[in-house]
Amino acid sequence: MPRISQWGVEVDVDIDVDVAEFYSDCSDKEKKELAQYLVEDGFIPGYSEEVGQDNLMDETYKEALNKLYSKRTYLTLEEEQFLINLANKY
């Protein structure tokens, strides 16, 4: 909670901020900066240090999914159903 000190008196201040309104008022630069804070504080795990860029694990994962998609006619019905069930789980 922020503290304001004026004329030698400290006062606790409770500020109610509408997060959606705050976010919509931010510029793209401010949104990227906010996203970087969330990454640094661990609220967005798995992202690289540079917001918006995939890390090696993300790239490997996307390549694997694209390969499965391009070869889906070669999958057995059980394999295809497994992937569909896995996707529907999330």
MOPAC internal coordinates of N, CA, C and O (Angstrom, degrees):
PM7 1SCF
backbone

  N    0.0000 0     0.00 0     0.00 0    0    0    0
  C    1.4447 1     0.00 0     0.00 0    1    0    0
  C    1.5315 1   108.12 1     0.00 0    2    1    0
  O    1.2310 1   119.96 1   -49.40 1    3    2    1
  N    1.3171 1   117.68 1   130.60 1    3    2    1
  C    1.4611 1   120.39 1  -179.76 1    5    3    2
  C    1.5263 1   112.36 1   -65.69 1    6    5    3
  O    1.2310 1   121.58 1   -30.14 1    7    6    5
  N    1.3156 1   114.57 1   149.86 1    7    6    5
  C    1.4724 1   120.50 1   175.41 1    9    7    6
  C    1.5252 1   107.69 1  -119.63 1   10    9    7
  O    1.2310 1   121.33 1   -43.87 1   11   10    9
  N    1.3118 1   115.06 1   136.13 1   11   10    9
  C    1.4632 1   121.33 1   178.12 1   13   11   10
  C    1.5173 1   107.57 1  -115.44 1   14   13   11
  O    1.2310 1   121.57 1   -46.54 1   15   14   13
  N    1.3229 1   114.60 1   133.46 1   15   14   13
  C    1.4546 1   119.56 1   178.95 1   17   15   14
  C    1.5275 1   108.39 1  -119.52 1   18   17   15
  O    1.2310 1   121.16 1   -59.38 1   19   18   17
  N    1.3158 1   115.39 1   120.62 1   19   18   17
  C    1.4542 1   120.37 1   177.96 1   21   19   18
  C    1.5164 1   108.45 1  -141.68 1   22   21   19
  O    1.2310 1   120.99 1   -46.62 1   23   22   21
  N    1.3062 1   115.72 1   133.38 1   23   22   21
  C    1.4682 1   123.47 1  -177.89 1   25   23   22
  C    1.5245 1   111.44 1    55.42 1   26   25   23
  O    1.2310 1   121.27 1  -144.97 1   27   26   25
  N    1.3411 1   115.17 1    35.03 1   27   26   25
  C    1.4518 1   120.26 1   176.80 1   29   27   26
  C    1.5148 1   114.71 1    78.72 1   30   29   27
  O    1.2310 1   119.98 1  -172.98 1   31   30   29
  N    1.3170 1   117.64 1     7.02 1   31   30   29
  C    1.4681 1   121.57 1   179.92 1   33   31   30
  C    1.5295 1   108.36 1  -113.12 1   34   33   31
  O    1.2310 1   121.09 1   -54.45 1   35   34   33
  N    1.3497 1   115.52 1   125.55 1   35   34   33
  C    1.4621 1   119.84 1   177.50 1   37   35   34
  C    1.5211 1   109.64 1   -96.83 1   38   37   35
  O    1.2310 1   121.31 1   -46.04 1   39   38   37
  N    1.3296 1   115.10 1   133.96 1   39   38   37
  C    1.4596 1   121.06 1  -177.35 1   41   39   38
  C    1.5299 1   108.36 1  -130.38 1   42   41   39
  O    1.2310 1   120.29 1   -46.73 1   43   42   41
  N    1.3505 1   117.05 1   133.27 1   43   42   41
  C    1.4546 1   120.93 1   173.14 1   45   43   42
  C    1.5218 1   108.36 1   -77.36 1   46   45   43
  O    1.2310 1   121.39 1   -42.78 1   47   46   45
  N    1.3404 1   114.95 1   137.22 1   47   46   45
  C    1.4595 1   120.26 1  -178.28 1   49   47   46
  C    1.5211 1   108.92 1  -123.11 1   50   49   47
  O    1.2310 1   120.40 1   -49.45 1   51   50   49
  N    1.3161 1   116.84 1   130.55 1   51   50   49
  C    1.4535 1   122.39 1   177.06 1   53   51   50
  C    1.5217 1   107.36 1  -107.09 1   54   53   51
  O    1.2310 1   120.67 1   -62.88 1   55   54   53
  N    1.3390 1   116.32 1   117.12 1   55   54   53
  C    1.4567 1   121.29 1  -176.82 1   57   55   54
  C    1.5229 1   108.82 1  -112.31 1   58   57   55
  O    1.2310 1   120.05 1   -54.19 1   59   58   57
  N    1.3236 1   117.51 1   125.81 1   59   58   57
  C    1.4569 1   122.62 1   178.50 1   61   59   58
  C    1.5212 1   108.13 1   -95.76 1   62   61   59
  O    1.2310 1   120.65 1   -65.33 1   63   62   61
  N    1.3456 1   116.35 1   114.67 1   63   62   61
  C    1.4559 1   121.60 1  -177.95 1   65   63   62
  C    1.5245 1   108.75 1  -115.25 1   66   65   63
  O    1.2310 1   120.41 1   -51.43 1   67   66   65
  N    1.3235 1   116.81 1   128.57 1   67   66   65
  C    1.4606 1   121.30 1   173.65 1   69   67   66
  C    1.5253 1   106.87 1   -79.01 1   70   69   67
  O    1.2310 1   120.85 1   -71.04 1   71   70   69
  N    1.3214 1   115.98 1   108.96 1   71   70   69
  C    1.4669 1   121.04 1  -173.56 1   73   71   70
  C    1.5243 1   111.70 1   -61.06 1   74   73   71
  O    1.2310 1   119.92 1   138.31 1   75   74   73
  N    1.3206 1   117.75 1   -41.69 1   75   74   73
  C    1.4642 1   120.84 1  -179.49 1   77   75   74
  C    1.5294 1   111.10 1   -63.14 1   78   77   75
  O    1.2310 1   120.65 1   138.74 1   79   78   77
  N    1.3243 1   116.36 1   -41.26 1   79   78   77
  C    1.4636 1   120.24 1   178.73 1   81   79   78
  C    1.5296 1   110.73 1   -67.74 1   82   81   79
  O    1.2310 1   120.91 1   137.74 1   83   82   81
  N    1.3335 1   115.87 1   -42.26 1   83   82   81
  C    1.4578 1   120.29 1   177.75 1   85   83   82
  C    1.5236 1   110.43 1   -58.96 1   86   85   83
  O    1.2310 1   120.77 1   132.23 1   87   86   85
  N    1.3407 1   116.13 1   -47.77 1   87   86   85
  C    1.4666 1   120.95 1  -177.52 1   89   87   86
  C    1.5253 1   111.30 1   -63.45 1   90   89   87
  O    1.2310 1   120.44 1   137.54 1   91   90   89
  N    1.3214 1   116.76 1   -42.46 1   91   90   89
  C    1.4679 1   119.20 1  -178.25 1   93   91   90
  C    1.5297 1   111.95 1   -67.43 1   94   93   91
  O    1.2310 1   120.35 1   156.14 1   95   94   93
  N    1.3251 1   116.93 1   -23.86 1   95   94   93
  C    1.4622 1   120.68 1   178.03 1   97   95   94
  C    1.5275 1   113.14 1   -83.60 1   98   97   95
  O    1.2310 1   120.23 1   170.37 1   99   98   97
  N    1.3277 1   117.16 1    -9.63 1   99   98   97
  C    1.4719 1   120.85 1  -179.12 1  101   99   98
  C    1.5291 1   111.19 1   -77.61 1  102  101   99
  O    1.2310 1   121.05 1   -32.30 1  103  102  101
  N    1.3237 1   115.59 1   147.70 1  103  102  101
  C    1.4600 1   120.76 1   173.64 1  105  103  102
  C    1.5262 1   108.65 1   -77.14 1  106  105  103
  O    1.2310 1   120.13 1   -10.90 1  107  106  105
  N    1.3243 1   117.35 1   169.10 1  107  106  105
  C    1.4680 1   120.65 1   177.36 1  109  107  106
  C    1.5266 1   110.84 1   -59.11 1  110  109  107
  O    1.2310 1   120.44 1   139.91 1  111  110  109
  N    1.3243 1   116.76 1   -40.09 1  111  110  109
  C    1.4631 1   121.04 1   178.92 1  113  111  110
  C    1.5321 1   110.75 1   -62.02 1  114  113  111
  O    1.2310 1   120.60 1   137.21 1  115  114  113
  N    1.3283 1   116.47 1   -42.79 1  115  114  113
  C    1.4690 1   120.54 1  -179.86 1  117  115  114
  C    1.5313 1   111.03 1   -67.97 1  118  117  115
  O    1.2310 1   120.34 1   143.68 1  119  118  117
  N    1.3424 1   116.96 1   -36.32 1  119  118  117
  C    1.4611 1   120.56 1   177.44 1  121  119  118
  C    1.5318 1   110.94 1   -65.12 1  122  121  119
  O    1.2310 1   120.48 1   139.47 1  123  122  121
  N    1.3328 1   116.68 1   -40.53 1  123  122  121
  C    1.4709 1   120.04 1   177.53 1  125  123  122
  C    1.5232 1   110.50 1   -65.10 1  126  125  123
  O    1.2310 1   120.50 1   140.79 1  127  126  125
  N    1.3162 1   116.66 1   -39.21 1  127  126  125
  C    1.4636 1   121.01 1   178.13 1  129  127  126
  C    1.5355 1   110.10 1   -64.48 1  130  129  127
  O    1.2310 1   120.38 1   137.27 1  131  130  129
  N    1.3182 1   116.87 1   -42.73 1  131  130  129
  C    1.4609 1   121.37 1   177.33 1  133  131  130
  C    1.5288 1   110.58 1   -62.21 1  134  133  131
  O    1.2310 1   120.52 1   137.27 1  135  134  133
  N    1.3192 1   116.61 1   -42.73 1  135  134  133
  C    1.4641 1   120.63 1   178.45 1  137  135  134
  C    1.5262 1   110.77 1   -61.91 1  138  137  135
  O    1.2310 1   120.29 1   140.69 1  139  138  137
  N    1.3258 1   117.05 1   -39.31 1  139  138  137
  C    1.4619 1   120.48 1   178.28 1  141  139  138
  C    1.5230 1   111.04 1   -62.77 1  142  141  139
  O    1.2310 1   120.26 1   140.15 1  143  142  141
  N    1.3333 1   117.10 1   -39.85 1  143  142  141
  C    1.4746 1   120.31 1   176.60 1  145  143  142
  C    1.5288 1   110.43 1   -61.54 1  146  145  143
  O    1.2310 1   120.49 1   138.60 1  147  146  145
  N    1.3395 1   116.68 1   -41.40 1  147  146  145
  C    1.4612 1   120.38 1   179.85 1  149  147  146
  C    1.5255 1   111.39 1   -64.62 1  150  149  147
  O    1.2310 1   120.22 1   141.96 1  151  150  149
  N    1.3315 1   117.19 1   -38.04 1  151  150  149
  C    1.4644 1   121.32 1   176.75 1  153  151  150
  C    1.5241 1   109.61 1   -65.00 1  154  153  151
  O    1.2310 1   120.49 1   131.49 1  155  154  153
  N    1.3246 1   116.67 1   -48.51 1  155  154  153
  C    1.4650 1   121.25 1  -177.84 1  157  155  154
  C    1.5215 1   112.10 1   -62.13 1  158  157  155
  O    1.2310 1   120.28 1   146.39 1  159  158  157
  N    1.3262 1   117.08 1   -33.61 1  159  158  157
  C    1.4651 1   121.17 1  -179.77 1  161  159  158
  C    1.5244 1   112.60 1   -85.73 1  162  161  159
  O    1.2310 1   120.22 1   179.03 1  163  162  161
  N    1.3388 1   117.18 1    -0.97 1  163  162  161
  C    1.4556 1   121.07 1   175.88 1  165  163  162
  C    1.5144 1   115.22 1    83.69 1  166  165  163
  O    1.2310 1   119.60 1  -165.65 1  167  166  165
  N    1.3161 1   118.36 1    14.35 1  167  166  165
  C    1.4580 1   120.48 1   179.18 1  169  167  166
  C    1.5158 1   112.32 1   -82.72 1  170  169  167
  O    1.2310 1   120.00 1   163.80 1  171  170  169
  N    1.3414 1   117.60 1   -16.20 1  171  170  169
  C    1.4585 1   122.24 1   177.05 1  173  171  170
  C    1.5269 1   107.49 1  -125.97 1  174  173  171
  O    1.2310 1   120.12 1   -96.07 1  175  174  173
  N    1.3303 1   117.37 1    83.93 1  175  174  173
  C    1.4607 1   120.27 1  -178.51 1  177  175  174
  C    1.5160 1   111.74 1   -72.61 1  178  177  175
  O    1.2310 1   120.96 1   -28.73 1  179  178  177
  N    1.3188 1   115.77 1   151.27 1  179  178  177
  C    1.4500 1   120.99 1   174.07 1  181  179  178
  C    1.5086 1   115.27 1    89.21 1  182  181  179
  O    1.2310 1   119.45 1   174.24 1  183  182  181
  N    1.2997 1   118.66 1    -5.76 1  183  182  181
  C    1.4519 1   120.64 1   177.77 1  185  183  182
  C    1.5142 1   109.28 1   -89.03 1  186  185  183
  O    1.2310 1   121.39 1   -27.64 1  187  186  185
  N    1.3128 1   114.94 1   152.36 1  187  186  185
  C    1.4576 1   119.30 1   178.33 1  189  187  186
  C    1.5209 1   109.79 1   -74.92 1  190  189  187
  O    1.2310 1   120.81 1    -9.15 1  191  190  189
  N    1.3066 1   116.05 1   170.85 1  191  190  189
  C    1.4631 1   120.83 1  -179.52 1  193  191  190
  C    1.5231 1   111.36 1   -61.23 1  194  193  191
  O    1.2310 1   120.35 1   144.31 1  195  194  193
  N    1.3143 1   116.94 1   -35.69 1  195  194  193
  C    1.4579 1   121.17 1   179.52 1  197  195  194
  C    1.5186 1   108.04 1   -89.79 1  198  197  195
  O    1.2310 1   119.62 1   -67.41 1  199  198  197
  N    1.3085 1   118.32 1   112.59 1  199  198  197
  C    1.4588 1   122.73 1  -176.98 1  201  199  198
  C    1.5241 1   108.96 1   -61.28 1  202  201  199
  O    1.2310 1   121.11 1   -45.11 1  203  202  201
  N    1.3284 1   115.49 1   134.89 1  203  202  201
  C    1.4550 1   120.03 1   178.28 1  205  203  202
  C    1.5093 1   113.73 1    93.72 1  206  205  203
  O    1.2310 1   119.31 1   170.08 1  207  206  205
  N    1.3197 1   118.91 1    -9.92 1  207  206  205
  C    1.4569 1   121.95 1   178.65 1  209  207  206
  C    1.5213 1   108.96 1  -109.36 1  210  209  207
  O    1.2310 1   121.03 1   -44.91 1  211  210  209
  N    1.3474 1   115.64 1   135.09 1  211  210  209
  C    1.4498 1   120.00 1   178.88 1  213  211  210
  C    1.5148 1   110.45 1   -77.23 1  214  213  211
  O    1.2310 1   121.17 1   -36.57 1  215  214  213
  N    1.3302 1   115.37 1   143.43 1  215  214  213
  C    1.4555 1   119.15 1   174.68 1  217  215  214
  C    1.5276 1   108.34 1   -87.33 1  218  217  215
  O    1.2310 1   120.26 1    -1.18 1  219  218  217
  N    1.3201 1   117.11 1   178.82 1  219  218  217
  C    1.4545 1   121.76 1  -175.90 1  221  219  218
  C    1.5265 1   111.43 1   -60.26 1  222  221  219
  O    1.2310 1   120.18 1   139.65 1  223  222  221
  N    1.3360 1   117.27 1   -40.35 1  223  222  221
  C    1.4548 1   120.92 1   179.97 1  225  223  222
  C    1.5244 1   110.83 1   -63.27 1  226  225  223
  O    1.2310 1   119.96 1   138.63 1  227  226  225
  N    1.3347 1   117.68 1   -41.37 1  227  226  225
  C    1.4607 1   121.70 1   178.11 1  229  227  226
  C    1.5270 1   110.81 1   -62.95 1  230  229  227
  O    1.2310 1   120.57 1   135.86 1  231  230  229
  N    1.3224 1   116.52 1   -44.14 1  231  230  229
  C    1.4652 1   121.28 1  -179.85 1  233  231  230
  C    1.5267 1   110.69 1   -62.59 1  234  233  231
  O    1.2310 1   120.23 1   136.09 1  235  234  233
  N    1.3250 1   117.16 1   -43.91 1  235  234  233
  C    1.4631 1   121.69 1   179.66 1  237  235  234
  C    1.5226 1   110.19 1   -62.34 1  238  237  235
  O    1.2310 1   120.81 1   137.59 1  239  238  237
  N    1.3219 1   116.06 1   -42.41 1  239  238  237
  C    1.4632 1   121.68 1   179.83 1  241  239  238
  C    1.5264 1   110.71 1   -63.19 1  242  241  239
  O    1.2310 1   120.18 1   134.17 1  243  242  241
  N    1.3238 1   117.27 1   -45.83 1  243  242  241
  C    1.4605 1   120.80 1   179.90 1  245  243  242
  C    1.5239 1   111.35 1   -64.01 1  246  245  243
  O    1.2310 1   120.24 1   139.76 1  247  246  245
  N    1.3319 1   117.15 1   -40.24 1  247  246  245
  C    1.4610 1   120.98 1   178.30 1  249  247  246
  C    1.5253 1   110.55 1   -61.80 1  250  249  247
  O    1.2310 1   120.48 1   137.96 1  251  250  249
  N    1.3323 1   116.68 1   -42.04 1  251  250  249
  C    1.4653 1   120.80 1   179.53 1  253  251  250
  C    1.5249 1   110.54 1   -63.66 1  254  253  251
  O    1.2310 1   120.20 1   136.49 1  255  254  253
  N    1.3350 1   117.22 1   -43.51 1  255  254  253
  C    1.4646 1   120.41 1   179.25 1  257  255  254
  C    1.5266 1   111.35 1   -65.26 1  258  257  255
  O    1.2310 1   120.34 1   139.03 1  259  258  257
  N    1.3162 1   116.96 1   -40.97 1  259  258  257
  C    1.4634 1   120.09 1   178.30 1  261  259  258
  C    1.5198 1   111.41 1   -64.39 1  262  261  259
  O    1.2310 1   120.61 1   141.54 1  263  262  261
  N    1.3182 1   116.44 1   -38.46 1  263  262  261
  C    1.4647 1   120.36 1   178.45 1  265  263  262
  C    1.5253 1   110.48 1   -64.56 1  266  265  263
  O    1.2310 1   120.50 1   135.93 1  267  266  265
  N    1.3393 1   116.65 1   -44.07 1  267  266  265
  C    1.4656 1   119.97 1   177.30 1  269  267  266
  C    1.5234 1   111.05 1   -61.37 1  270  269  267
  O    1.2310 1   120.47 1   139.37 1  271  270  269
  N    1.3244 1   116.71 1   -40.63 1  271  270  269
  C    1.4540 1   120.75 1  -179.67 1  273  271  270
  C    1.5294 1   110.96 1   -64.24 1  274  273  271
  O    1.2310 1   120.71 1   135.10 1  275  274  273
  N    1.3244 1   116.24 1   -44.90 1  275  274  273
  C    1.4652 1   119.52 1  -177.30 1  277  275  274
  C    1.5303 1   112.19 1   -70.16 1  278  277  275
  O    1.2310 1   119.95 1   157.66 1  279  278  277
  N    1.3210 1   117.69 1   -22.34 1  279  278  277
  C    1.4741 1   121.71 1  -178.69 1  281  279  278
  C    1.5242 1   111.86 1  -110.41 1  282  281  279
  O    1.2310 1   120.16 1  -158.67 1  283  282  281
  N    1.3295 1   117.31 1    21.33 1  283  282  281
  C    1.4571 1   119.31 1  -173.50 1  285  283  282
  C    1.5197 1   113.16 1   -62.86 1  286  285  283
  O    1.2310 1   119.50 1   154.37 1  287  286  285
  N    1.3321 1   118.56 1   -25.63 1  287  286  285
  C    1.4703 1   119.91 1   178.90 1  289  287  286
  C    1.5291 1   111.70 1   -69.70 1  290  289  287
  O    1.2310 1   120.28 1   163.27 1  291  290  289
  N    1.3343 1   117.06 1   -16.73 1  291  290  289
  C    1.4591 1   121.24 1   178.72 1  293  291  290
  C    1.5292 1   113.17 1   -90.92 1  294  293  291
  O    1.2310 1   120.25 1   173.28 1  295  294  293
  N    1.3171 1   117.13 1    -6.72 1  295  294  293
  C    1.4567 1   120.75 1   179.91 1  297  295  294
  C    1.5202 1   110.44 1   -76.79 1  298  297  295
  O    1.2310 1   120.94 1   -32.12 1  299  298  297
  N    1.3175 1   115.80 1   147.88 1  299  298  297
  C    1.4633 1   119.00 1   172.81 1  301  299  298
  C    1.5238 1   108.32 1   -74.08 1  302  301  299
  O    1.2310 1   120.51 1   -16.36 1  303  302  301
  N    1.3064 1   116.64 1   163.64 1  303  302  301
  C    1.4630 1   120.18 1   178.18 1  305  303  302
  C    1.5240 1   110.78 1   -60.66 1  306  305  303
  O    1.2310 1   120.53 1   143.45 1  307  306  305
  N    1.3320 1   116.60 1   -36.55 1  307  306  305
  C    1.4664 1   120.67 1   179.00 1  309  307  306
  C    1.5247 1   111.30 1   -65.56 1  310  309  307
  O    1.2310 1   120.65 1   137.61 1  311  310  309
  N    1.3443 1   116.37 1   -42.39 1  311  310  309
  C    1.4704 1   120.02 1   178.61 1  313  311  310
  C    1.5245 1   110.98 1   -64.87 1  314  313  311
  O    1.2310 1   121.16 1   136.57 1  315  314  313
  N    1.3323 1   115.38 1   -43.43 1  315  314  313
  C    1.4614 1   119.52 1   179.21 1  317  315  314
  C    1.5284 1   110.89 1   -62.93 1  318  317  315
  O    1.2310 1   120.38 1   135.89 1  319  318  317
  N    1.3276 1   116.89 1   -44.11 1  319  318  317
  C    1.4576 1   120.67 1   179.62 1  321  319  318
  C    1.5223 1   111.01 1   -64.90 1  322  321  319
  O    1.2310 1   120.29 1   142.42 1  323  322  321
  N    1.3372 1   117.04 1   -37.58 1  323  322  321
  C    1.4682 1   120.78 1   176.98 1  325  323  322
  C    1.5217 1   110.57 1   -59.23 1  326  325  323
  O    1.2310 1   120.49 1   133.99 1  327  326  325
  N    1.3251 1   116.67 1   -46.01 1  327  326  325
  C    1.4691 1   120.45 1  -179.15 1  329  327  326
  C    1.5283 1   111.13 1   -65.74 1  330  329  327
  O    1.2310 1   120.54 1   139.66 1  331  330  329
  N    1.3184 1   116.57 1   -40.34 1  331  330  329
  C    1.4749 1   120.30 1   178.29 1  333  331  330
  C    1.5216 1   109.87 1   -63.69 1  334  333  331
  O    1.2310 1   120.33 1   134.49 1  335  334  333
  N    1.3257 1   116.98 1   -45.51 1  335  334  333
  C    1.4661 1   120.25 1   178.58 1  337  335  334
  C    1.5185 1   111.76 1   -62.74 1  338  337  335
  O    1.2310 1   120.58 1   140.47 1  339  338  337
  N    1.3272 1   116.49 1   -39.53 1  339  338  337
  C    1.4636 1   120.34 1   178.67 1  341  339  338
  C    1.5315 1   110.92 1   -63.09 1  342  341  339
  O    1.2310 1   120.65 1   135.51 1  343  342  341
  N    1.3223 1   116.35 1   -44.49 1  343  342  341
  C    1.4723 1   120.71 1   178.67 1  345  343  342
  C    1.5251 1   111.17 1   -64.13 1  346  345  343
  O    1.2310 1   120.36 1   139.54 1  347  346  345
  N    1.3207 1   116.91 1   -40.46 1  347  346  345
  C    1.4715 1   120.40 1  -179.20 1  349  347  346
  C    1.5268 1   111.69 1   -69.49 1  350  349  347
  O    1.2310 1   120.40 1   156.84 1  351  350  349
  N    1.3119 1   116.84 1   -23.16 1  351  350  349
  C    1.4571 1   120.92 1   178.68 1  353  351  350
  C    1.5303 1   111.17 1   -62.91 1  354  353  351
  O    1.2310 1   120.25 1   148.59 1  355  354  353
  N    1.3111 1   117.12 1   -31.41 1  355  354  353
  C    1.4574 1   121.68 1  -176.92 1  357  355  354
  C    1.5125 1   110.84 1  -108.91 1  358  357  355
  O    1.2310 1   120.10 1   180.00 1  359  358  357

